[in-house]
Structures are given as C-alpha cells and as structure tokens.
Amino acid sequence: MNDAMMLGLELMTLAQEPRQTGPDFGKASPVGLIIIVLLLIGVFLLVWSMNKHLKRLPKSFDGDADGTPDADPDVATENPADGTKRESP
C-alpha cells in the first residue's frame, strides 16, 4: 500500500504545471545557437572534405593509371609459351 501511495504522489507531481512560467520560460538560449552554429560548421567541413576526395578519384575505373584498359582475367588468358589464348578454368 505504501508503494502505491508513493507512486500516486510521484504521478501527481509529474502532472502538475511547470513552476517556471515566467516571460523567459521556453525560449531559446544562446547555448542552443552555439550548438546549431557548431553543427553547421561541422557539416560544411565534411562536405568540403568529401568534395576534395571526390575530385581525386579517376574519371573511370575501367583501366590502369596510364589509361590502358585492363584485360578481363575471366575471359581468356595468354599462354606465354606459345602465345595462344585459352579459356580460364
């Protein structure tokens, strides 16, 4: 019974109106502005860094660094002994 009474008192306390209802209650503080500005700066730096990394990527991943296309190793391989091509196992 004692636990039920304590629970009831706690629920009544939580259901009451907030005690701070002055003219400044619920307004934004300068701390919130600082947090938003820091988040915006972080997003700007991440986008800037991503753009720098994307500019370093090659236009195509089809060839080597010198621009020559890679041979597909699954299609055919060249036999160095006689120069004939054979299918890969």
N, C-alpha and C positions, 0 to 999 in steps of 0.2 A: 504494500500500500504506500509505503514511504517513497519508493522509486516512482510510482505513478504520479504522486503529487509533485515530485521534483521535475518530472518530465512535463507536466502541465504548466508549472511555473516557468520553465525554460521556453515552452512554446508561446506562452503569453508575453514573455519578454521579447522574443523574436518578432511577434506580430505587432508590437507597438510601433507608433510613428517614430521616425528618426528624431533624435533630440537636437541635432544641428539643423535647424531650418531657417537660418539667417539669410541675409541677402546674398552671401557668397557661397551658399551650400549648392553643390552640384556643378559648379563652374570649373572650367579647365584651369590648371595651374601651369606655371612656367616649366615645371618638370616635364609635363606632357609634351609641350612644344619642343623641348630639347630632345626628348626621345624620338619624336617624329622627324626632326631635322637630322639626327644621327642615322636613323633608318634610311632616309632619303639619300644621304651621303654614301652609305654603305651600298645601296642599290646602284647608284651612279658609278661607284668604283668597280663593282662587279661587272656591270655592262661594259665599261671601258676596257677592263682586263679581258673579257670574253672577246670583244672586237679585235684586240691586239692579237690574241691567239688564233682567231679565225683567219686573219689576214696572212698568217704564216703558213697556213695549210696549202698544199698544192691544189691547182685547179682540178686535177683529175687524179684518181688513184689507180689508173689503168697501167701506168708504165713505171720505169725506173726514174731516178732523179734526173738523168740526162734526157729523158723524153722518149726513149725507145720502149716499145711495148713489151710486156713480159709474155713469154710463151706459156701456154696453158699446160701444166705438167700432167694433167689428167687425160689429155687427148692423145698426144704422141710424144715419144722421146727419141732422140737420135742416138744410134749406136756408134760410139766413137771408133770402133774397129773398122767397120766397112762403110759408114756414112749413111746407112739405110735407116728409115724410120720404122718403128714398131709400136704397137699399142702397149700402154702401161698395164701391168697386172692389176 
